[in-house]
Amino acid sequence: MNIRAIVTGATGMVGEGILMECLQHPDVTSVLVINRRPCGVVHPKLKEIIHSDFFNINPVAAELKGYNACFFCLGVSSVGMKEKEYTHLTYDLTLHVAGVLAAQNPDMTFCYVSGAGTDSTEKGRSMWARVKGKTENDLMKLQFKAAYMFRPGFMKATPGQKNLLKLYKYFAWMYPFLRAVFPGSACRLAEVGVAMINAAKYGSDKKVLEVRDIVELAKK
């Protein structure tokens, strides 16, 4: 199966890692990234659209047609935000982009980077977890071929990445410990990328994938 993938958030740590996996995977034949600013990557497989307003991607909708996978890695931290603002930047933005993609590509597999601890009931105490849970639930209602919610925990960056989180260098040393002692809490970002590609290729019995599920799917 030839995968023609759209990647969002490629100027962030997670999106950059997913993009790297796509560009080197033999079954991914083309990649489109949609960014507010250039990602700085040049590759024969890669096409880039610079678009400033992700709350209205209708002006570029025609350019999004013909892709059969989307790896949605765009997101913000909830730190310091009120629920209304975080909902707008997380739920509203994601559902708008996903809705346009579903209309253009009904045969698309949509993979959403959520987070460990997301609240599927939408009723818990944690604001960010409720918002992420509602986002997941409503994404799975859209008319995609398939939609998978990825909930990675701590992620080890891929060698060569440039867009690392500011605090990552202070916590990177924890990865071997977490992987060995708490295997359900940590994985490699490369595993997330391969698991997304495999979800598009083979599908998955689980619609919501926790860390162990991600690692297992990456082995296919």
C-alpha positions in Angstrom: 0.0 0.0 0.0 1.3 3.4 -1.0 0.7 6.0 1.7 0.2 9.6 0.8 0.3 11.4 4.2 -0.5 14.8 5.5 1.5 15.8 8.6 0.6 18.7 10.8 2.8 20.2 13.5 6.0 19.4 11.7 7.8 22.4 13.3 7.2 20.9 16.8 9.0 18.0 18.4 6.4 15.3 17.8 5.5 16.4 14.3 9.1 16.6 13.3 9.8 13.1 14.6 6.7 11.7 12.7 7.8 13.5 9.5 11.3 12.0 9.8 9.8 8.5 9.9 7.5 9.2 6.9 10.3 10.5 4.8 12.5 7.4 5.3 9.7 4.8 5.1 9.5 3.0 1.8 5.7 2.7 1.8 5.2 6.4 2.2 5.4 7.8 -1.3 4.5 11.5 -0.6 4.2 13.8 2.4 2.4 17.1 2.6 3.1 19.3 5.6 0.9 22.2 6.5 2.7 24.8 8.7 2.4 28.4 9.8 6.1 28.7 9.0 8.6 26.7 6.9 9.8 23.5 8.5 13.2 23.8 6.9 13.2 20.3 5.4 13.9 19.5 1.8 13.1 16.1 0.4 11.9 14.6 -2.9 8.8 13.2 -1.2 7.9 16.4 0.6 5.6 19.2 -0.3 4.8 22.1 2.1 1.9 24.5 2.4 2.4 27.6 4.4 -1.0 28.7 5.9 -1.4 31.0 8.9 -5.0 30.3 9.9 -5.7 26.7 11.0 -9.2 27.8 12.1 -9.9 28.3 8.4 -8.1 25.9 6.0 -10.9 26.1 3.4 -8.7 28.3 1.1 -6.3 25.4 0.7 -8.8 22.6 0.8 -8.4 21.7 -2.8 -4.6 21.1 -2.2 -5.4 18.6 0.5 -7.3 16.2 -1.8 -5.7 12.9 -2.8 -4.1 11.8 0.5 -5.0 8.6 2.4 -3.5 9.3 5.8 -3.2 12.2 8.2 -0.9 12.3 11.2 -2.2 15.1 13.3 0.6 16.3 15.6 -0.5 19.9 16.2 -1.2 20.9 19.8 -0.5 23.3 22.6 0.2 22.9 26.3 -2.7 23.7 28.7 -0.4 25.3 31.2 -1.7 28.8 32.2 -4.8 28.5 30.0 -8.5 28.7 30.9 -10.7 25.9 29.6 -12.4 28.1 27.0 -9.1 29.1 25.4 -7.6 25.6 25.6 -10.8 24.1 24.1 -10.7 26.6 21.2 -7.0 25.8 20.4 -7.4 22.1 20.8 -10.9 20.9 20.1 -12.2 23.6 17.7 -9.0 23.8 15.6 -8.6 20.0 15.4 -12.2 19.3 14.5 -12.2 22.0 11.8 -9.1 20.7 10.1 -10.3 17.1 10.4 -13.7 18.0 9.0 -12.2 19.5 5.9 -9.9 16.5 5.4 -12.8 14.0 5.8 -14.8 15.9 3.2 -11.8 15.9 0.8 -10.6 12.3 1.5 -13.2 9.9 2.8 -10.7 7.0 2.3 -8.3 8.6 4.8 -6.9 7.1 8.0 -6.7 9.9 10.6 -4.2 9.5 13.5 -4.4 12.0 16.3 -1.7 12.6 18.9 -3.6 13.0 22.1 -1.8 12.2 25.4 -1.6 9.6 28.2 -4.2 10.3 30.8 -6.8 11.6 28.4 -10.3 11.4 29.8 -12.7 9.6 27.5 -15.7 10.2 29.8 -15.2 14.0 29.4 -16.2 14.4 33.1 -13.0 14.1 35.1 -11.3 16.8 37.2 -8.5 17.4 34.8 -9.4 20.2 32.3 -6.9 19.2 29.6 -7.9 15.6 29.9 -11.6 16.3 29.4 -10.9 18.5 26.4 -8.7 15.9 24.8 -11.3 13.3 25.5 -14.0 15.2 23.8 -11.6 15.8 20.9 -10.9 12.1 20.6 -14.6 11.1 20.9 -15.8 13.6 18.2 -12.9 12.7 15.8 -14.0 9.1 15.8 -17.5 10.2 14.7 -16.2 11.8 11.5 -16.5 10.1 8.1 -12.9 8.8 7.8 -12.0 5.3 6.7 -10.6 4.9 10.2 -9.5 7.2 13.0 -7.0 6.3 15.7 -6.2 8.1 18.9 -2.6 7.9 20.0 -1.8 8.4 23.7 2.0 8.4 24.0 3.6 9.2 27.4 7.2 10.3 27.7 8.8 10.1 24.2 12.5 9.7 23.4 13.4 12.1 20.5 14.8 10.7 17.3 18.6 11.5 16.7 18.9 14.5 14.4 15.8 16.3 15.6 16.0 20.1 15.9 12.7 21.1 17.3 12.9 19.7 20.8 10.8 20.9 23.8 12.7 23.4 25.9 12.8 21.2 28.9 13.5 17.9 27.0 17.3 18.0 27.6 16.7 18.0 31.3 14.5 15.0 31.3 15.9 12.9 28.4 18.1 10.9 30.9 14.9 9.4 32.4 13.9 7.5 29.3 15.9 4.2 29.9 14.7 4.1 33.5 11.0 4.7 32.6 11.1 2.2 29.7 12.6 -0.5 31.9 10.6 0.1 35.1 7.4 1.6 33.8 7.1 0.3 30.2 3.6 1.7 29.9 4.8 5.2 30.4 7.5 5.8 27.7 8.3 5.0 24.1 10.5 6.3 21.3 9.1 8.9 19.0 10.2 6.8 16.2 7.9 4.0 17.4 5.0 6.5 17.4 5.8 7.4 13.8 6.0 3.8 12.6 2.9 2.8 14.5 1.0 5.6 12.7 2.2 4.4 9.3 1.3 0.8 10.3 -2.2 2.0 11.4 -2.7 3.4 7.9 -1.3 0.2 6.2 -2.9 -2.5 8.4 -5.4 -0.9 10.6 -5.7 -1.7 14.3 -8.2 -3.5 16.5 -8.0 -0.7 19.0 -9.2 2.8 18.2 -7.5 4.3 21.3 -3.8 3.3 21.6 -1.9 3.6 24.8 1.9 3.4 25.1 2.0 -0.5 25.0 -0.4 -0.5 22.1 1.8 1.9 20.2 4.9 -0.1 20.8 3.2 -3.3 19.7 1.7 -1.7 16.5 5.2 -0.4 15.6 6.5 -4.0 15.4 4.2 -5.0 12.5 
